[in-house]
C-alpha cells in the first residue's frame, strides 16, 4: 500500500440526499486516490444514509476505506474522534457529509504539506442564499502564543474544523472533540493555540452547504448554552496558560465574551416565536451565564462596545434592564 497522505474523516447523520455528492467530489480529485484514506462514520442515521454509502461504486480506487457506525447517536464530535483513532494518513481533514471538495484541493494541499506544518488553513465557500468566502486570519500564522491568545479571545479566528488540514502526529496528542453541539469551538481554538507551525493556503478548497434542517442552523436555549460553554472552556484554557493575571488578556477576554453573548442573543431572538418567549429565554440564558462567569458587570455596564457588539444588540433596546433584572431575581 502506498503512503497515505490524507485521511478524510466524514461523520454522517441522515445524509442520504447529500453524501454521494460528497464522495464523488473526493473521487474526482486531481490527486492519486491510492494516497487517500476515507473514514466514514455513520452516527445511527434513521434514513438510508448507510445504504447509499455502501452502494458507492468508487471505493476500490482509494488507498484505504474504513466504514463504521457509532453504537448510539452521539454527534459529529464523537464520530470524528473515532475517525482520528482509526486514521493513518500524514494529514487529517474533517469534511461534513454534505460538503464538497474542489477537484484541485488535495493536490494543492499536498504541495504545501511538504513544509510539515501542524495546521494548514485554507479558504472555503459557504453555499446558502448567498455565497460567502471564508478566509483565515494571517495573524495566526506562526504568531507567538500571546498574539494567538488575543486573536482567539477576541473572536478573530474561524472555528470550523472543515477549513483546516491537521498533521496527524500533531493532532493525535491534542484533546479530542467534546460531545456537544459547537464541538469545533474548543477543539480548533486549542489546536491553533498549541500549533508551532501554521500555513495558509489562499485558495478555495471546500464548499460548505447550509440547509434549514442542519443542527447549527437554528438557535435554541440549549444550543445557546452549549455554544457559550464551549467558548468559556476555551477561554479558561487560554487564560490559565498564564498563571499570573494579565490585564491586556482580560480585556480581550471581555471583548470576546461580550461579542459571543451578542451574537448568541441575536440568533436566539431570530428563532424565538415571540418577544414573550424570547424574554423567557433571556432569563434562563443569563442565569446560566451568571453562574459561569464570576463578574459579568463588564458586559452590562462597559459601554465601550465595538460596532459589531452594538449592531448585534440593537435588536433588543432594553437588554441591559432585562439582564439586570435576571441577575437580581
Order of alpha helices (4+ residues) and beta strands (2+ residues): beta-alpha-beta-alpha-beta-alpha-beta-beta-alpha-beta-beta-alpha-beta-alpha-alpha-beta-alpha-alpha-alpha-alpha-alpha-alpha
